[in-house]
Amino acid sequence: MKKNKELEAIKKEFTAYKEMYVPDGLTTEEQLKMYSTMVLIRKFEESVKPLWMANKVHGYYHPYITLEAIGVGIISHLRLADYIGSTHRGHGHVIAKGGDVNRMMAELFGKDEGYNRGRGGSMHIADMSVGMLGATGIVGAAVAPAVGSALRSWIKRTDDVTVVFFGDGGANAGSISESMNMAAAWKLPVVFVCENNQWAIATDIARVTGEHDLYKRGIGFGIPSYQVDGFNIYDMWETSKKAIERARAGEGPTFIEAKTLRLLGHHATDDNWYRDMTVVEKYWQIEPIKRMADFMLENDIITEEQLRKIEEEAIKKVEAAIEYADTQCSEPSLDSFYDFVYTDGEIIE
């Protein structure tokens, strides 16, 4: 009974909370695929911190844990030919777009077989073969290039769509407003997704943003804008479907504020000294993987045995990726120290 009262309290205080239901057109097969992808992202992310602490993974690590429904919900609508722009917290985006977890892990290990030949690390993974334009450690920096990607699709008269992710902290970057205005004026096929986890490192959104409902910014540019329950895979899927169909039809951009709450530290060593964790801890009751699993069980969409197999399969994939990166990949040669600093063919005097 106490748990139920706690859950009802969370529903009331979390302004974006929406009850789950299966949207029209979403099949059981698609639900299971989305759930499996979310679990794979979670297991990948859970494996990284111990590896980072063991000095196997180099550079900073920003987990996508509890944000899985956002990336998976929207990217599940995309085709291989579509594009995504990412953030410093981009592992989930790469996996959802079909990235290779072996190459991802090799990149985190700094190995030559990694996505960026071991030069980029966690925050800079790119894979043009699946339309991953790249992650970036510069806050909000992916948005303008993503609008450029959408402009390219518009010029070539294709129906490709670009989705770009940024956080609540990045939302205050001036280039994002400029990019949204351009996309709205030219009706470019881009979807702006603000992953509002309410904390820009140690800064509460209330301290730096006058209007806390960030989706309202899109309305000012004449862009259809929505606030979505970022813990709810079904709400994310349904809203994203409309946005991507609109972009693909040549009707212009959409702004989606996926409201959530970061339940872990900003990075691997963040101890959350700046916030009251007793407030945060209860939100694990509505984190997206648990919530979707509970819903599917209650509605006879999945069985306990299927849930167990999905988790086991995800763990095997991650363990295989770690084995590949740790024992089968090679360190970049010192002879290649200056490679990739300049583009091919550039003359250095």
C-alpha positions as CSV (number, residue, x, y, z in Angstrom):
1,M,0.0,0.0,0.0
2,K,2.8,2.4,0.8
3,K,4.4,1.8,-2.6
4,N,1.1,2.6,-4.3
5,K,0.8,5.9,-2.4
6,E,4.4,6.8,-3.3
7,L,3.7,6.1,-6.9
8,E,0.6,8.3,-6.9
9,A,2.6,11.0,-5.3
10,I,5.2,10.7,-8.1
11,K,2.5,11.0,-10.7
12,K,1.3,14.2,-9.2
13,E,4.7,15.9,-8.9
14,F,6.0,14.8,-12.3
15,T,4.2,17.2,-14.5
16,A,4.7,15.3,-17.7
17,Y,3.5,11.9,-16.3
18,K,1.1,10.1,-18.6
19,E,-0.5,6.7,-18.1
20,M,0.7,3.9,-20.5
21,Y,-1.4,2.5,-23.3
22,V,-0.5,0.8,-26.6
23,P,-0.9,3.4,-29.4
24,D,-2.7,2.5,-32.6
25,G,-0.4,0.8,-35.1
26,L,2.3,-0.4,-32.6
27,T,2.6,-4.1,-32.9
28,T,3.7,-6.6,-30.3
29,E,6.9,-7.4,-32.3
30,E,7.8,-3.7,-32.3
31,Q,7.2,-3.4,-28.6
32,L,9.5,-6.3,-27.9
33,K,12.2,-4.9,-30.2
34,M,12.1,-1.5,-28.5
35,Y,12.3,-3.2,-25.1
36,S,15.2,-5.4,-26.2
37,T,17.0,-2.3,-27.5
38,M,16.5,-0.4,-24.2
39,V,17.8,-3.4,-22.2
40,L,20.9,-3.6,-24.4
41,I,21.6,0.1,-23.9
42,R,21.2,-0.3,-20.1
43,K,23.5,-3.3,-19.9
44,F,26.1,-1.6,-22.1
45,E,26.0,1.5,-19.9
46,E,26.1,-0.5,-16.7
47,S,29.3,-2.2,-17.9
48,V,31.2,1.0,-18.6
49,K,31.7,2.5,-15.2
50,P,33.5,-0.6,-13.7
51,L,35.7,-0.7,-16.8
52,W,36.4,3.1,-16.5
53,M,37.4,2.5,-12.8
54,A,39.7,-0.3,-13.9
55,N,41.4,2.1,-16.3
56,K,40.2,0.0,-19.3
57,V,38.0,2.8,-20.6
58,H,39.6,6.2,-21.2
59,G,38.1,9.7,-21.0
60,Y,34.9,10.8,-19.3
61,Y,31.8,8.7,-19.4
62,H,28.2,10.1,-19.3
63,P,25.6,7.3,-18.9
64,Y,22.3,7.2,-20.8
65,I,20.8,5.1,-18.0
66,T,17.0,5.9,-17.5
67,L,16.9,8.0,-20.7
68,E,16.5,4.9,-22.9
69,A,12.9,5.4,-23.8
70,I,13.6,8.8,-25.4
71,G,16.3,7.6,-27.9
72,V,14.6,4.3,-28.6
73,G,11.1,5.7,-28.9
74,I,12.0,8.2,-31.6
75,I,14.8,6.3,-33.4
76,S,12.6,3.3,-33.9
77,H,10.7,5.2,-36.5
78,L,13.8,6.1,-38.5
79,R,15.1,4.4,-41.6
80,L,18.8,3.5,-42.3
81,A,19.0,6.5,-44.6
82,D,17.8,8.9,-41.9
83,Y,20.2,10.8,-39.7
84,I,20.7,11.6,-36.0
85,G,22.8,14.2,-34.3
86,S,23.8,13.4,-30.7
87,T,25.3,14.7,-27.4
88,H,28.1,13.9,-25.0
89,R,25.6,11.3,-23.6
90,G,25.2,9.5,-26.9
91,H,25.8,5.8,-26.4
92,G,22.0,5.1,-26.4
93,H,21.5,7.0,-29.6
94,V,24.2,5.0,-31.4
95,I,22.8,1.6,-30.3
96,A,19.2,2.6,-31.1
97,K,20.3,3.6,-34.6
98,G,21.9,0.2,-35.2
99,G,25.5,0.9,-34.2
100,D,27.9,-2.0,-33.6
101,V,28.4,-2.5,-29.8
102,N,31.8,-4.2,-30.5
103,R,33.1,-1.1,-32.3
104,M,31.6,1.1,-29.7
105,M,33.4,-0.7,-26.9
106,A,36.6,-0.8,-28.8
107,E,36.4,3.0,-29.2
108,L,35.9,3.4,-25.5
109,F,38.9,1.2,-24.9
110,G,40.9,3.5,-27.2
111,K,41.6,0.7,-29.7
112,D,42.4,1.0,-33.4
113,E,39.3,-1.1,-34.3
114,G,37.0,1.4,-32.7
115,Y,34.6,3.7,-34.5
116,N,37.1,6.6,-34.5
117,R,40.2,4.5,-34.5
118,G,40.4,5.0,-30.7
119,R,40.9,8.8,-31.1
120,G,37.4,9.9,-30.2
121,G,36.3,8.0,-27.1
122,S,32.9,8.0,-25.4
123,M,31.8,11.5,-26.5
124,H,32.7,11.5,-30.2
125,I,31.3,8.3,-31.7
126,A,30.2,8.6,-35.3
127,D,29.0,6.1,-37.9
128,M,27.8,7.4,-41.2
129,S,26.9,3.9,-42.3
130,V,23.8,4.1,-40.0
131,G,23.3,7.8,-40.3
132,M,25.0,8.7,-37.0
133,L,26.4,12.1,-37.7
134,G,28.4,12.1,-34.5
135,A,28.3,12.8,-30.8
136,T,30.0,15.9,-29.4
137,G,31.3,17.1,-26.1
138,I,30.4,20.7,-26.9
139,V,27.0,21.4,-25.4
140,G,24.3,22.0,-28.1
141,A,26.8,21.8,-30.9
142,A,25.0,19.1,-32.9
143,V,21.9,21.2,-33.7
144,A,23.3,23.5,-36.4
145,P,25.0,20.7,-38.3
146,A,21.7,18.6,-38.1
147,V,19.8,21.5,-39.7
148,G,22.5,21.4,-42.4
149,S,21.8,17.7,-42.8
150,A,18.1,18.5,-43.2
151,L,18.9,21.2,-45.7
152,R,20.9,18.7,-47.7
153,S,17.8,16.4,-47.8
154,W,15.6,19.4,-48.9
155,I,18.0,20.4,-51.7
156,K,18.3,16.8,-53.0
157,R,14.5,16.4,-52.7
158,T,14.8,13.1,-50.7
159,D,12.5,12.2,-47.9
160,D,15.3,11.6,-45.4
161,V,14.7,13.0,-41.9
162,T,17.2,14.2,-39.4
163,V,16.6,14.0,-35.6
164,V,18.9,15.9,-33.3
165,F,19.2,15.6,-29.5
166,F,20.2,18.2,-27.0
167,G,19.7,18.7,-23.2
168,D,18.0,21.3,-21.1
169,G,21.3,23.0,-20.5
170,G,22.2,23.1,-24.2
171,A,18.7,24.5,-25.0
172,N,20.0,27.9,-23.9
173,A,22.6,28.0,-26.6
174,G,21.9,30.8,-29.0
175,S,22.7,28.6,-32.0
176,I,19.8,26.3,-31.2
177,S,17.3,29.2,-31.5
178,E,18.9,30.3,-34.8
179,S,18.8,26.8,-36.1
180,M,15.1,26.3,-35.2
181,N,14.2,29.6,-36.8
182,M,15.9,28.6,-40.1
183,A,14.3,25.1,-40.1
184,A,10.9,26.6,-39.5
185,A,11.2,29.3,-42.2
186,W,12.4,26.8,-44.8
187,K,10.2,23.8,-43.6
188,L,13.3,21.6,-43.3
189,P,12.8,17.9,-42.4
190,V,14.3,17.9,-38.9
191,V,13.0,16.9,-35.4
192,F,14.4,18.8,-32.4
193,V,14.5,16.6,-29.3
194,C,15.3,18.2,-26.0
195,E,16.2,15.5,-23.4
196,N,15.2,17.6,-20.4
197,N,16.7,15.8,-17.4
198,Q,16.4,19.0,-15.3
199,W,20.1,19.2,-14.4
200,A,22.9,20.8,-16.5
201,I,25.7,19.1,-14.6
202,A,25.1,20.6,-11.1
203,T,22.8,23.4,-12.2
204,D,19.0,23.1,-11.6
205,I,17.0,24.2,-14.6
206,A,15.0,26.5,-12.3
207,R,18.1,28.6,-11.7
208,V,18.9,29.5,-15.3
209,T,15.6,29.2,-17.2
210,G,12.6,31.4,-16.7
211,E,10.1,29.2,-18.5
212,H,10.5,25.6,-17.3
213,D,8.3,24.1,-20.1
214,L,10.9,24.1,-22.8
215,Y,8.6,22.9,-25.5
216,K,7.0,26.4,-25.6
217,R,10.1,27.7,-27.3
218,G,9.3,25.9,-30.4
219,I,5.8,27.5,-30.5
220,G,7.5,30.9,-30.8
221,F,9.0,29.8,-34.1
222,G,5.8,28.4,-35.5
223,I,6.9,24.9,-34.9
224,P,4.5,22.2,-33.6
225,S,5.8,21.5,-30.1
226,Y,5.1,18.8,-27.5
227,Q,6.0,17.9,-24.0
228,V,6.4,14.1,-23.6
229,D,6.8,11.8,-20.6
230,G,10.4,10.8,-21.1
231,F,9.9,7.7,-18.8
232,N,7.1,6.4,-21.0
233,I,8.2,4.6,-24.2
234,Y,4.7,4.5,-25.6
235,D,4.2,8.3,-25.2
236,M,7.6,8.9,-26.8
237,W,6.8,6.5,-29.7
238,E,3.4,8.0,-30.5
239,T,4.5,11.7,-30.5
240,S,7.6,10.9,-32.5
241,K,5.6,9.1,-35.1
242,K,3.7,12.3,-35.8
243,A,6.8,14.4,-35.9
244,I,8.7,12.1,-38.3
245,E,5.8,11.6,-40.6
246,R,5.4,15.4,-40.8
247,A,9.1,15.9,-41.6
248,R,9.1,13.1,-44.2
249,A,6.0,14.7,-45.9
250,G,7.9,18.0,-46.3
251,E,5.8,19.8,-43.7
252,G,8.7,21.0,-41.7
253,P,10.2,20.6,-38.2
254,T,8.8,19.5,-34.8
255,F,10.1,20.3,-31.3
256,I,9.7,17.6,-28.7
257,E,10.6,18.2,-25.1
258,A,11.2,14.7,-23.6
259,K,10.8,15.5,-19.9
260,T,12.7,13.1,-17.6
261,L,15.0,13.3,-14.5
262,R,18.6,12.3,-14.4
263,L,18.7,9.6,-11.7
264,L,22.5,9.1,-11.7
265,G,25.4,11.5,-11.6
266,H,26.3,13.6,-14.6
267,H,29.4,11.5,-15.2
268,A,31.1,8.5,-13.8
269,T,32.5,10.2,-10.7
270,D,29.7,12.6,-9.9
271,D,28.4,12.0,-6.3
272,N,25.4,14.2,-6.7
273,W,26.5,16.5,-3.8
274,Y,24.4,19.3,-5.2
275,R,20.9,17.7,-4.9
276,D,18.6,15.9,-2.5
277,M,18.9,12.2,-3.5
278,T,15.9,11.2,-1.3
279,V,13.8,13.1,-3.8
280,V,15.5,11.3,-6.8
281,E,15.5,7.8,-5.5
282,K,11.7,7.3,-5.6
283,Y,11.7,8.0,-9.4
284,W,13.3,4.5,-10.0
285,Q,9.7,3.3,-9.7
286,I,8.9,4.9,-13.0
287,E,12.2,4.4,-14.8
288,P,11.5,3.3,-18.4
289,I,12.7,-0.3,-18.5
290,K,10.9,-1.4,-15.3
291,R,7.8,0.6,-16.3
292,M,7.5,-1.0,-19.8
293,A,8.2,-4.5,-18.4
294,D,5.5,-4.1,-15.7
295,F,3.0,-2.8,-18.3
296,M,3.7,-5.6,-20.8
297,L,3.4,-8.2,-18.1
298,E,0.1,-6.8,-16.8
299,N,-1.3,-6.7,-20.3
300,D,-0.1,-10.2,-21.4
301,I,2.3,-8.8,-24.0
302,I,5.3,-10.6,-22.7
303,T,6.1,-13.4,-20.2
304,E,8.6,-13.5,-17.4
305,E,10.6,-16.1,-19.4
306,Q,10.8,-13.7,-22.4
307,L,12.0,-10.9,-20.1
308,R,14.7,-13.1,-18.7
309,K,15.9,-14.2,-22.2
310,I,16.0,-10.6,-23.4
311,E,18.2,-9.6,-20.4
312,E,20.5,-12.6,-20.9
313,E,20.9,-11.9,-24.6
314,A,21.8,-8.3,-23.9
315,I,24.4,-9.3,-21.2
316,K,26.0,-11.8,-23.7
317,K,26.3,-9.1,-26.3
318,V,28.0,-6.7,-23.9
319,E,30.3,-9.4,-22.5
320,A,31.3,-10.3,-26.1
321,A,32.0,-6.6,-26.8
322,I,34.2,-6.3,-23.8
323,E,36.1,-9.5,-24.7
324,Y,36.5,-8.2,-28.3
325,A,37.8,-4.8,-27.2
326,D,40.0,-6.1,-24.4
327,T,41.7,-9.1,-26.1
328,Q,41.1,-9.0,-29.8
329,C,41.8,-5.3,-30.7
330,S,45.0,-3.5,-31.0
331,E,46.4,-0.2,-29.6
332,P,47.0,2.5,-32.3
333,S,50.6,2.5,-33.5
334,L,52.8,5.3,-32.4
335,D,53.7,5.8,-36.1
336,S,50.0,6.9,-36.6
337,F,50.2,9.5,-33.8
338,Y,49.6,12.4,-36.3
339,D,47.2,10.6,-38.5
340,F,43.7,12.1,-38.9
341,V,44.8,15.5,-37.6
342,Y,44.5,16.9,-41.2
343,T,42.2,15.9,-44.0
344,D,43.7,13.7,-46.7
345,G,45.5,15.7,-49.3
346,E,46.0,18.8,-47.2
347,I,49.5,20.2,-47.7
348,I,51.3,20.9,-44.4
349,E,54.2,23.4,-44.7
